[in-house]
Amino acid sequence: MELKPALRSRLLGLELRRVREANGLTVAELASRTRQSPQRIRELENGVAESRTPDPTMWCAWGTEATSVINVLCRAAERIDVLAPLGLNPVFEQLDPDRCTVYVLEGTAIDRTDVTVRVIPRGAGYCPGVEHPLTRFTLADGPAVVFYAYLHRAMFTEEARHLRSAYELFECLAELTRG
């Protein structure tokens, strides 16, 4: 059976790799310490799951689980694009202005220096998808992850239709906010 990465497994793998590297361990050293094969450690770090059809979407209740997922993605992402019409959620950490752009509506105050802020002018016209806040985390390995913040739950997905919509939205926003 061909093993494919599932979103939950990819996130666990990203965190496992970060902790292993932070402790200065090689894959072989971690394998020896945990009595696993180096191949199994690589599989875990790559998020490989024993499923031909891994679930591309993950729902989390707000709290520790959703915040942990956001923090893992913030650390691992090469690029982060955020549509936050009314302001950036303080749960976002480990950002820097070279890799994180936040799009806000004109008149919204953002008091952070760790992001690049782009203002959407009030008369800019309609941009599909702008009615709901979302974040696109572009990862080095594998597809990007799109995050939607709902009132009681957080949704993280790699579904192709969500990725396409997010790419189109952020292209549109970049064009609207070019100065």
N, C-alpha and C positions, 0 to 999 in steps of 0.2 A: 504494500500500500504506500502511495506517495504521501509524505507528510507535508502539510501546509500550515503556515502560521495563522493563528487566530488572534484577534485583537487583544484579548486578555493575556494570552500567552506572550505576545510581542511586548506588552507593557512590563510583564514580569521579567522577561529576558533583558529588556533595557536596564531595569533596576539591578538585576543580578550582575550584569556586566559592569555597571557603574560601581557597585560595591566591591566587586572583585578587583577592578583596576585601582580604586581608591586605597585598597589594602595592599597594593603592589604584588598581587598574585597572578601568575600565568594560568592559563586554562589547565595545564598539566598539574600544577600545584594544587589548584582548587579540586580537581578530580581526585587526586591522591588523598587530600584531607577529608573529602566527603564520600570516599569509596565509590565514586562514579567513574565511568570511562570519560576520557577527554571528548569523545564524540558526543556523549550524552550532555556534557556541560555546554558544548557548542550548540547542540539542538535547543537546550533550554534558553541560552542567550539569544538564539535566533527566533525564539517564540514558536518553535515547531510543536504542533499538536497532532495527535493521532486522529485526524479527521480529513476526509476528502473535501468536505464542504464546511470549513470553519465559519463560525458566526462573525460577520463583519461589524456587528453593532453590539454595544455594551451600554446598559442602563445602570446608573448608580443613584442611590439616595444621596441627597445633599448631606454633607458631613465629612467624616474622615475618609471614606472610600473615594468620593468624588474629588476631594481636595488632593489626596495622594496621587490619583491618576493625573490631575492637572499638573502637579509638581513634577512627576516623572516626565510628562510630555514637555514641560517648559525646560527641563534640563537637557532633554535629548534632541529637541527640535533644532534643525539648522535655520529654520525660518518660521516666524509666527506672525500671522495676520489676524487682526481682531476687529470685528465690527461691533462696536460698543456705543451705540448712538447716544446713550445718556451717561457714559463714563465706564471706566475699566474696573472690573471686579477686583477687590484687593487680594483675592486668593491667588492671583497671578504673581509668581515669584521667579527669581533667577532669569530676569530679562535683561536685554541691552538694546540700545537704539539701532545698532547695526543689523540686528536680526528680528526685531519686533516693531511692527507698525500697527497703530491703533487708529481706526477711523471713527470719528465722533461727529455729531451734528453741531452745526454752528451754534455757539452760545454755551456749549458744554465745557466745563472746566476740568482739566486733567492736571493734577499736581504731582507729576512723576517725571523724573529725568531718565529713567531706564527704558523708555520707549520713544519711538518717533511718532508724533501725533500728526494726523492729517485731518483737516476739518472739511466736512461735507457742507457746502453752502446750501442755505435754505431753498433757494430757487434753482437748484441744480437739476431738477427733474427726477424722474423715477429710475431707480436701479433695481432690477429684480433681486429679491432676497433681502432687501434692506429693512423690511418690516420686522425682522427677528434677529437679535444678536447671535453671532456665531464666531467661532475661532477655527482657523485652519493651521494645524501643526504640520510643517513639512519635515519629514524625517529622512535621514540619509539612506536608510535601508527600508525598502518597501514603500507602500503607498502612504500618502498623507493621512492624517486623522482629522476629522471635522467634529467639533464640540459644539453642542447646543445646550444652553442653560435654560431649563424650564423651572417653574416655581418650586416643585417638590422633587424633581429628579434632574439628573444630568445625562445627556446622551452623547456617546462617543461612537463614531462610525467611520468605516473605510469603504462603505458602499459606493459603487461607481457613480450613481446618480447624484449623491450628495457631494462627492469630490468634484464632479463636473460643475455643479451649481456653485460651489464655493470658489472654484477657479474663475468662473465667469463673473461672479459677484466682485471678487477682489480686482479683476482686470478693469471692470466698470468703475469701481471706486477709485482706483489709481488714476484713471483717465479724468474723472470728475474733479479730483483734488489736485491735479497738476497745476503748479503755480506759475 
